[in-house]
Amino acid sequence: MSTGVALVAERANTQAWVIGFDARLFTAVYAGIVCSGVAYYVQGIVSKQRGPVFVTAFNPLCMIITAVMGSIILKEEITLGSIYFSTKNVLCATNIFVLL
């Protein structure tokens, strides 16, 4: 869906789609490889020590941590919609804890 919106918004500016061999390519590759690698590594360690249920149960908290860190570090605004959906995910995680 976001690709479609981006295509419509930037249909006249073809230079917006050019990545090139510069810092833009490096940041995309770095974010994709290093950040995902660290996340999988930490999840693997936690899964080995605590079990897969522990990793799965705390997965919805990733959205909340991301929103808080984004507002602190990047000065992003937290909207009512993001708070609503984060709360909904925490309630789902709480239900998982109660069930298990």
LINSULUR-V82382 format. One record per backbone hydrogen bond with DSSP energy under -1.0 kcal/mol. NH is the residue of the N-H (numbers start at 1). CO is the residue of the C=O. If there is no record, write none. Layout:
nh-><NH & NH>
co-><CO & CO>
This chain:
nh-><5 & 6 & 7 & 8 & 9 & 10 & 17 & 22 & 26 & 27 & 28 & 29 & 30 & 31 & 32 & 33 & 34 & 35 & 37 & 38 & 39 & 40 & 41 & 42 & 43 & 44 & 45 & 46 & 47 & 48 & 49 & 50 & 55 & 56 & 57 & 58 & 62 & 65 & 66 & 67 & 68 & 69 & 70 & 71 & 72 & 73 & 74 & 76 & 83 & 84 & 85 & 86 & 87 & 88 & 89 & 90 & 91 & 92 & 93 & 94 & 95 & 96 & 97 & 98 & 99 & 100>
co-><1 & 2 & 3 & 4 & 5 & 6 & 14 & 20 & 22 & 23 & 24 & 25 & 26 & 27 & 28 & 29 & 30 & 30 & 33 & 34 & 35 & 36 & 37 & 38 & 39 & 40 & 41 & 42 & 43 & 44 & 45 & 46 & 51 & 52 & 53 & 54 & 59 & 61 & 62 & 63 & 64 & 65 & 66 & 67 & 68 & 69 & 70 & 70 & 79 & 80 & 81 & 82 & 83 & 84 & 85 & 86 & 87 & 88 & 89 & 90 & 91 & 92 & 93 & 94 & 95 & 96>
